[in-house]
């Protein structure tokens, strides 16, 4: 028979307790910022992602897990911004007034070649501030993003910032960039040659050194943006600087999704190697219209890979991951009567709020005690044949090894008092 493995084989996967700790900590940071959770479906209409993210992006043209059922085409969501905006429009969240400040954590899917930090199923957490064009929203989503990493002791990061301008500046810049690059076409890679006609801004993103050198003299987007967009960008920078958030202005940062306008940013960690992006985001004032809204809905947000956060946590020595907590009580029981009693006692104590474990293999008392020790439980209840006959149990406080004999009629209350 063929072995059934998945792509994460060979990489170290943190235990579920670490995942829960990560999710809990993210939730706590969100609460401090008064940001509330939204859950959207894993399956979305292909149309939503294609129109929202952009037909010409790699994400839509190459990386979607898409399929058809009847006449409808679906996609396993590759990202969550377009789904959140769909939910916002469909459920009229604007009518609850003010700005919607939402976060999510959950699986996303991209048909990429798996490698360290890049998976076909991965997890994103992200934040969307919907309904405001103000630069404070841009700056605050960035600060919130940094606050999440700080909560895990990850401070060795680099924040790159750019503005992508607005609807008017982008087509003019696109033309200027094409005009600059067309005479250099022969020196471009095959991918960039294609992008030159379809999506020339993506060439700015190139990791090929020779191409990066060609771009040294290329026209800069910032010289094409309107005064309003430039002032918006400067204000975001001022707000960040005044709160002590360092950043690098990167005129070549364009992001891989088409919905961005104005602010774009990425957070990198040297711990990640080739897949250096911990998180990325920006403003997307035109997305709502792109997916069918009659009015524009200004919005800004970011998303981050949970798996990459876990790698960065391993690297940050002061990132604390608490061990999962042991049960309050372990019942050591030997012999059919004692096991039956232990079973019923466990259910009663659980109803009273205690977390209780016991042996299910009929092992010797010695190995059951060893297991209680290994779990690090504070209290062990010991029940053997003699104890059942005499209707008493030995209750052992594990930290002091002190043992008390307790009447079975009073055992429930005795334990509950000690929780
Ligand atoms: P993105 O840059 O495509 O942006 O993805 C955000 C983050 O998800 C990346 O920085 C990376 O940490 C993680 N990520 C992406 N693909 C993979 C993968 N195949 N395996 C592991 N991790 C991955 C977005 O998705 C936008 N929706 C962000 C946004 C929110 N913009 C505005 N609001």
Boltz pocket constraint, residues with backbone or C-beta under 6 A from the ligand:
constraints:
  - pocket:
      binder: B
      contacts: [[A, 78], [A, 79], [A, 80], [A, 81], [A, 82], [A, 110], [A, 112], [A, 117], [A, 118], [A, 119], [A, 120], [A, 121], [A, 122], [A, 123], [A, 124], [A, 126], [A, 127], [A, 128], [A, 256], [A, 257], [A, 267], [A, 277], [A, 278], [A, 279], [A, 280], [A, 281], [A, 282], [A, 283], [A, 284], [A, 300], [A, 301], [A, 302], [A, 303], [A, 304], [A, 305], [A, 306], [A, 307], [A, 308]]
      max_distance: 6.0
